């Protein structure tokens, strides 16, 4: 019977074999997934076109090779004295080709083998990075990155097509965030591989299919984070060409914030992450509601201001209408008649007073010039003149009274209300927009369909002119 090992026993045995077989090795590869936690240790993946190897470079090992004299640093491979401030651990970056010296070990909690680095040296730019830069220059020369060819991305789109892996966490995060933003949108998922050799062809085919369908307002390419190899499908000319020939705006949310792909350069708009695409396409609903509240407040203020202006205009028109009304005109005529009567009476009184004073002066002059006999004779003449004067005054007053009566009768004849009391009617042709119209003086002043207001002594009667009534005005006068 074979011996059954515990997981920890098997892992420990494998660790012993690996550490014994590979006590010190040199490995060349490309740095991806570089992580710098607060502990100071460095974690990254060393990879080439066919394999990957986890690497950990502990903080204590990063200081090896430094001389104890202070600022000088000695390269442990060549013995070269480096410039102050040169630090290999700080200069390492993603996509960099490096040489790593260390020992192979097993990380027991995860059961993974890893390279524990003792020395790390740059070895130049990797093949993938060089291919990326070469394709970038080629597509830039073809004009695929020009801002002039890029289309505007609609704000708050109602129809969005997603090209992504339906099983990925990126699409789930996108949909969860999209549910809380905008005014509601339809989203169609077009499944495609986003990693591997078949991914570029599927992504390009789905882009062409979305354009042929013509349903979407925006196309979004989504993929979560990963190494340069994982994201390589978005660094291909096939995907870039499909994006460039799209007649629908294309946005990208590929990888994490530092990741930049060829697709990002071609896209009409690039977002740093898949969730950032949802944030960029749709505004917060709270912001939309606040904007609606602001518009409602502005509309209420505009309506109140409009009503205030309209009220002032109505008041102004009411005052003008009151000044032009027949009642106001009659009142002004009556006031003018009373003022004219007062002036006439005052002028008559002043006239009689002046004549009386002149007569008294003349009498006194006569008394001084002549004796009592002459005075008596003249007195008779004066009495005669006085009688004539009195008669003239009476005639003048009678004439003034008759003229006042004539004026009063003419004024009464101008009152439009007086004929109404005797059974007549006052007919007005109403205006097209309502309100008081003009007085009807002739049958030629109306047309069929005109609205009339027949005013009597005891109320008003509305009327409408019919074709028969208008035709009667050309007859002999007995049309009614």
WOHU-V617067 format. One record per helix or strand. SS is the DSSP state (H for helix, E for strand). FROM is the first residue (numbers start at 0). LEN is the number of residues. If there is no record, write none. Layout:
ss=SS from=FROM len=LEN
ss=SS from=FROM len=LEN
//
This chain:
ss=H from=6 len=15
ss=E from=24 len=12
ss=E from=41 len=6
ss=E from=51 len=6
ss=H from=58 len=4
ss=E from=65 len=1
ss=E from=72 len=2
ss=E from=80 len=2
ss=H from=87 len=4
ss=E from=95 len=12
ss=E from=111 len=14
ss=H from=126 len=15
ss=H from=146 len=3
ss=E from=158 len=6
ss=H from=168 len=10
ss=E from=180 len=1
ss=E from=185 len=6
ss=H from=198 len=15
ss=E from=217 len=6
ss=H from=231 len=4
ss=H from=236 len=8
ss=E from=248 len=6
ss=H from=261 len=5
ss=E from=268 len=3
ss=H from=273 len=8
ss=E from=283 len=1
ss=H from=284 len=40
ss=H from=325 len=44
ss=H from=371 len=42
ss=H from=415 len=6
ss=E from=425 len=4
ss=E from=437 len=2
ss=H from=442 len=3
ss=E from=450 len=6
ss=E from=458 len=6
ss=H from=466 len=6
//
